[in-house]
Amino acid sequence: MENKKGNEKFIWRENDESSSTLLKYDLEASHWVRAFKSAERKHTSAPIGETFGTIGLVFGLILNLIILIILSLTQLIRYLRK
């Protein structure tokens, strides 16, 4: 297979040490690093303790909001009855 220079030696990537070639390699390497990190993040799960802790915090927040609303309504009703 001929390359741009017309010889039979096929070089699928440039081998020189020019800044443009090094920049291309750096960009490609950073692309692959991001791709692997993204794939790793998609397939990792949180530890069970953290999961139950988060669920407990959410339920606690909901319960506290319900209690706050109920207490506010009772105080409003007492105020309006006076």
N, C-alpha and C positions, 0 to 999 in steps of 0.2 A: 504494500500500500504506500502510495507516495504522500509525502507531507508537503507543506508550503514551499520548501526549498527544492523540491523535485527529486530528492533521493528516496531510496527504498526503505530507509530506516524510519520506522514510525515512532515518533515521540508524541505521546498523547498529552503530555504536559511539558511546559517550558522548564528547562534545567538551569537557566542562568540565575544569577544572584542580583538581578536588577530590583529596584525598589517596587516597580509595578508588579513584578512576579511575586515578590514577597508579600505585597499587599493583598494580592489575589489569594494566596495561600492563607494569610491571616484571616481574611474574610470568610473563606470556606471553613477554616477550623472553628471560628467562632459560631458559624451557622450550625455545625455539627454538634458542638458543645451545647448550644441552646436546645437543639432537637433532642439530645439524649437526656438533658435535665428535665425538659418538659415531659418526656415519656416516663421518666422515673417518678416525677411528681404525680402523674395520673395513676400510677400503679401502687403507690404507697398508701397505707392507711394509718390512721392515728391510733395510738395505744388505747386499750379499752378503758383504762382509768381516766384518761383525758376525755374520752367520749362521754362516760357517765358523769364526770364532773361538769362538763358543759351542759348536758341535759338537766342535771340538778340545778345549775344556775338559772337556766331558762324557766324551769318550773317554779323556782323560788321567786323569780321576777314576776311571773304571771300571778302567783298567789299573793304577793305583796301588793301588786296593782289592784287586784280584786278587793283585798281588805281595805286599801286606801279609798277606793271608790265607795265601798259600803259605809265606811266611817264618815266620809264626806257627805254622803246622802243623809245619814242619820243626823249629823250636825246641822245640815241645811233644814231638815224637817223640824228639828227642835227650835231652830232660830225662827222659822216661819210660824210656828204655833204660838210663840210669845206675843 
